[in-house]
Each structure stands twice: as C-alpha cells, then as structure tokens.
Amino acid sequence: MTQVLIAYASKMGSTKEIADAIGVELLRLGVSADVRDVANVTTLDGYDTVVLGSAVYAGRWRPEASRFVKRHAPALAARRVWLFESGWVGKRPETITPSPFAAKWAGRIGAPPPTVFGGRLDPKLATGPIDRLLAKRMPGDARDWDEILAWTRTLAVALTADREEHR
C-alpha cells in the first residue's frame, strides 16, 4: 500500500492547514497519509511518496523546509515527490510563479514543478514587527480550498494508478 508523508513548514499556521486538508482528503480517498511538521521528520523510511509544502516569505521557503530538502535529498530523489508552497495574498494566482528554491530543488530531486497556493495573512497571528506590518497592510486569506482539494485528488489518482500498476 502507498504510504504518503505530507511534511510542511509553516510560520503562522496557513501552510499547516493546507497540509492537514491534503491529508484528510487523501485519507477520504483511500490513500494512507501522515501529516507532520518537517522539524519532526528524521527519516523517510516507511514512505514511498512525499508531499512537501512550505510557506514562502520574500520568495524564500521557510529555513526548516530548506534544511529538510538538503538533508533528505537522496531519499527524496528515490521517491515520488510533489511540492507545494503558499504565502501570497494580494496577487492573482495566474501571476504567481514558484519560488526559485522550490523550482531548483524540484529539478534536483526529480519532482514535478511546485504548485503554488494562496496563503493567509492575519494580523492576529503575526509575531514580529515586519509580519504585523505586512498583515495589517495586506490582510486576507487567498487559499482556494477547491483548488487545493482538486490538486489532492489529482495526486490520489496518480498514486492509485501507480498502486494498480504494481499489483
């Protein structure tokens, strides 16, 4: 059976919520999945597929997500991997491109290009002065849950087809 790890790096909880939604939808579709913070993942043993997501600030992935990819690059290259990132709020989705980091690592580990989802900026959740300023200037929730669930269903179809091929 396919075992999926959904690992995430989140600053204010938005990316975690996306990862949780992906996990719930995969389970609903019959795909076994664990959702874990990248900081709590020490090995990829037991997983044949990894979905990795990170919040993006100023075009950069969270430092812990970058460390995760660097530390596990050989293991990731040996598995099916899908990447997603979230963070933008004020732009139209069609104008957003993946961060350079995610695009570079996708190529190195053989993953498809990263998928970009909208993020959330909530002044109540902002912790530092710059975050609070940004959240006050551009508050909002640009996550498109229908898009996230549709992407997840695409993953489930690919994983199910792969499982059927290997029977």
KEGU-851671 format. One record per residue (C-alpha): residue in three letters; x, y, z. Coordinates in steps of 0.1 Angstrom, whole numbers, padded with zeros to 4 digits. Example, Ala and Ser with C-alpha at 12.3 -4.5 7.8 and 13.67 -1.06 7.14 Angstrom:
BEGIN
code=ALA	east=0123	north=-0045	up=0078 $
code=SER	east=0137	north=-0011	up=0071 $
END
This chain:
BEGIN
code=MET	east=0000	north=0000	up=0000 $
code=THR	east=0012	north=0035	up=-0008 $
code=GLN	east=0022	north=0054	up=0023 $
code=VAL	east=0024	north=0092	up=0019 $
code=LEU	east=0042	north=0116	up=0041 $
code=ILE	east=0028	north=0152	up=0040 $
code=ALA	east=0056	north=0173	up=0055 $
code=TYR	east=0051	north=0210	up=0060 $
code=ALA	east=0069	north=0241	up=0072 $
code=SER	east=0045	north=0268	up=0084 $
code=LYS	east=0051	north=0301	up=0101 $
code=MET	east=0016	north=0313	up=0110 $
code=GLY	east=-0004	north=0281	up=0105 $
code=SER	east=-0017	north=0286	up=0070 $
code=THR	east=0006	north=0260	up=0053 $
code=LYS	east=-0001	north=0235	up=0081 $
code=GLU	east=-0039	north=0239	up=0075 $
code=ILE	east=-0033	north=0232	up=0038 $
code=ALA	east=-0012	north=0201	up=0046 $
code=ASP	east=-0039	north=0189	up=0070 $
code=ALA	east=-0066	north=0194	up=0043 $
code=ILE	east=-0044	north=0174	up=0019 $
code=GLY	east=-0040	north=0146	up=0044 $
code=VAL	east=-0078	north=0145	up=0052 $
code=GLU	east=-0087	north=0144	up=0015 $
code=LEU	east=-0061	north=0116	up=0007 $
code=LEU	east=-0074	north=0095	up=0036 $
code=ARG	east=-0110	north=0101	up=0024 $
code=LEU	east=-0099	north=0088	up=-0010 $
code=GLY	east=-0083	north=0057	up=0005 $
code=VAL	east=-0047	north=0068	up=0004 $
code=SER	east=-0028	north=0063	up=0037 $
code=ALA	east=-0011	north=0096	up=0047 $
code=ASP	east=0007	north=0111	up=0077 $
code=VAL	east=0009	north=0149	up=0082 $
code=ARG	east=0040	north=0161	up=0100 $
code=ASP	east=0060	north=0192	up=0106 $
code=VAL	east=0093	north=0189	up=0088 $
code=ALA	east=0110	north=0196	up=0122 $
code=ASN	east=0096	north=0163	up=0134 $
code=VAL	east=0107	north=0142	up=0105 $
code=THR	east=0140	north=0124	up=0109 $
code=THR	east=0137	north=0097	up=0083 $
code=LEU	east=0116	north=0089	up=0052 $
code=ASP	east=0118	north=0052	up=0058 $
code=GLY	east=0083	north=0037	up=0055 $
code=TYR	east=0071	north=0063	up=0030 $
code=ASP	east=0072	north=0058	up=-0008 $
code=THR	east=0057	north=0092	up=-0016 $
code=VAL	east=0063	north=0126	up=-0001 $
code=VAL	east=0042	north=0158	up=-0004 $
code=LEU	east=0063	north=0187	up=0009 $
code=GLY	east=0049	north=0222	up=0015 $
code=SER	east=0064	north=0254	up=0028 $
code=ALA	east=0053	north=0289	up=0035 $
code=VAL	east=0070	north=0314	up=0013 $
code=TYR	east=0082	north=0348	up=0025 $
code=ALA	east=0100	north=0373	up=0003 $
code=GLY	east=0104	north=0345	up=-0023 $
code=ARG	east=0121	north=0321	up=0001 $
code=TRP	east=0110	north=0288	up=0017 $
code=ARG	east=0110	north=0285	up=0054 $
code=PRO	east=0145	north=0277	up=0066 $
code=GLU	east=0134	north=0244	up=0082 $
code=ALA	east=0119	north=0233	up=0048 $
code=SER	east=0152	north=0242	up=0031 $
code=ARG	east=0171	north=0221	up=0056 $
code=PHE	east=0147	north=0192	up=0052 $
code=VAL	east=0152	north=0191	up=0014 $
code=LYS	east=0190	north=0194	up=0017 $
code=ARG	east=0192	north=0167	up=0045 $
code=HIS	east=0169	north=0143	up=0027 $
code=ALA	east=0177	north=0150	up=-0010 $
code=PRO	east=0190	north=0114	up=-0018 $
code=ALA	east=0159	north=0098	up=-0001 $
code=LEU	east=0136	north=0123	up=-0018 $
code=ALA	east=0151	north=0116	up=-0052 $
code=ALA	east=0143	north=0079	up=-0047 $
code=ARG	east=0106	north=0086	up=-0041 $
code=ARG	east=0076	north=0102	up=-0057 $
code=VAL	east=0076	north=0138	up=-0045 $
code=TRP	east=0052	north=0166	up=-0050 $
code=LEU	east=0060	north=0201	up=-0038 $
code=PHE	east=0036	north=0230	up=-0029 $
code=GLU	east=0041	north=0264	up=-0015 $
code=SER	east=0018	north=0290	up=0000 $
code=GLY	east=0021	north=0326	up=0010 $
code=TRP	east=0010	north=0352	up=-0015 $
code=VAL	east=-0022	north=0371	up=-0007 $
code=GLY	east=-0026	north=0401	up=-0029 $
code=LYS	east=-0017	north=0389	up=-0064 $
code=ARG	east=-0038	north=0370	up=-0089 $
code=PRO	east=-0029	north=0333	up=-0089 $
code=GLU	east=-0021	north=0332	up=-0126 $
code=THR	east=0007	north=0358	up=-0120 $
code=ILE	east=0025	north=0337	up=-0093 $
code=THR	east=0055	north=0315	up=-0102 $
code=PRO	east=0071	north=0291	up=-0078 $
code=SER	east=0100	north=0304	up=-0057 $
code=PRO	east=0134	north=0298	up=-0072 $
code=PHE	east=0144	north=0275	up=-0043 $
code=ALA	east=0114	north=0252	up=-0049 $
code=ALA	east=0119	north=0252	up=-0087 $
code=LYS	east=0156	north=0244	up=-0083 $
code=TRP	east=0151	north=0215	up=-0058 $
code=ALA	east=0122	north=0201	up=-0078 $
code=GLY	east=0146	north=0196	up=-0107 $
code=ARG	east=0173	north=0181	up=-0085 $
code=ILE	east=0151	north=0155	up=-0068 $
code=GLY	east=0130	north=0147	up=-0100 $
code=ALA	east=0098	north=0162	up=-0087 $
code=PRO	east=0073	north=0180	up=-0110 $
code=PRO	east=0073	north=0218	up=-0108 $
code=PRO	east=0059	north=0231	up=-0075 $
code=THR	east=0023	north=0240	up=-0071 $
code=VAL	east=0016	north=0275	up=-0057 $
code=PHE	east=-0014	north=0281	up=-0034 $
code=GLY	east=-0026	north=0313	up=-0020 $
code=GLY	east=-0018	north=0320	up=0017 $
code=ARG	east=-0032	north=0338	up=0046 $
code=LEU	east=-0021	north=0370	up=0064 $
code=ASP	east=-0038	north=0375	up=0097 $
code=PRO	east=-0028	north=0404	up=0119 $
code=LYS	east=-0038	north=0384	up=0150 $
code=LEU	east=-0014	north=0357	up=0141 $
code=ALA	east=0016	north=0378	up=0131 $
code=THR	east=0045	north=0376	up=0155 $
code=GLY	east=0073	north=0400	up=0145 $
code=PRO	east=0071	north=0437	up=0137 $
code=ILE	east=0076	north=0432	up=0099 $
code=ASP	east=0050	north=0404	up=0099 $
code=ARG	east=0025	north=0426	up=0118 $
code=LEU	east=0031	north=0455	up=0094 $
code=LEU	east=0025	north=0432	up=0063 $
code=ALA	east=-0005	north=0416	up=0078 $
code=LYS	east=-0021	north=0450	up=0086 $
code=ARG	east=-0013	north=0463	up=0051 $
code=MET	east=-0024	north=0432	up=0032 $
code=PRO	east=-0047	north=0411	up=0054 $
code=GLY	east=-0066	north=0383	up=0038 $
code=ASP	east=-0070	north=0347	up=0030 $
code=ALA	east=-0062	north=0338	up=-0006 $
code=ARG	east=-0063	north=0300	up=-0001 $
code=ASP	east=-0086	north=0284	up=-0027 $
code=TRP	east=-0098	north=0252	up=-0010 $
code=ASP	east=-0115	north=0239	up=-0041 $
code=GLU	east=-0081	north=0242	up=-0059 $
code=ILE	east=-0062	north=0225	up=-0031 $
code=LEU	east=-0087	north=0196	up=-0029 $
code=ALA	east=-0087	north=0193	up=-0067 $
code=TRP	east=-0049	north=0191	up=-0067 $
code=THR	east=-0051	north=0165	up=-0039 $
code=ARG	east=-0075	north=0144	up=-0059 $
code=THR	east=-0050	north=0145	up=-0089 $
code=LEU	east=-0024	north=0132	up=-0065 $
code=ALA	east=-0047	north=0104	up=-0053 $
code=VAL	east=-0055	north=0093	up=-0089 $
code=ALA	east=-0018	north=0092	up=-0097 $
code=LEU	east=-0010	north=0072	up=-0066 $
code=THR	east=-0039	north=0048	up=-0071 $
code=ALA	east=-0029	north=0042	up=-0107 $
code=ASP	east=0007	north=0036	up=-0096 $
code=ARG	east=-0005	north=0011	up=-0070 $
code=GLU	east=-0026	north=-0007	up=-0096 $
code=GLU	east=0004	north=-0010	up=-0119 $
code=HIS	east=0025	north=-0027	up=-0093 $
code=ARG	east=0000	north=-0054	up=-0083 $
END
